Amino acid sequence: MVHPIALGQLLPESLLREAVDLLVRLVEAAGALVIFVGAAWAFVQFIRVGLVRRRAETRRSFVAVRLSLGRFLALGLEFQLAGDVLRTAIAPSFSEIGQLAAIAAIRTALNYFLAREIREERAEVEQEADATSSPARTTDPP
């Protein structure tokens, strides 16, 4: 009968720490890349909207750009939080756990408020779209 071997017994802790450190850097780099791509995309859209759109459509278009940027930021923050969790996956000290808790609380609060703002902006855009797409009736049909 084969006994299960703990991962720490299979690999030396130093090798395991190096592997997790590499994974942390990859996940955090992915988060930074998502945020950078989102910011670059939003900047290009901002310029395009500012130069091309008519004045009546400009506000709605800017809100759409902000909503897209917000989605990129939220996703990037999730990657960053994943990196923080990975960092404390191997024999964390109480200090590291406390730091993770503080970082997680801050990033979760940022994500919460960002998601709330996205939801409110999306509702406002949909409300404006409904108001402009449905014709106003002056009299009810018989």
Secondary structure, DSSP 4 states (H G I P E B T S, - for coil): -PPP--HHHHS-HHHHHHHHHHHHHHHHHHHHHHHHHHHHHHHHHHHHHHHHS-HHHHHHHHHHHHHHHHHHHHHHHHHHHHHHHHHTSSS--HHHHHHHHHHHHHHHHHHHHHHHHHHHHHHHHHHHHHHHHSPPPSS---
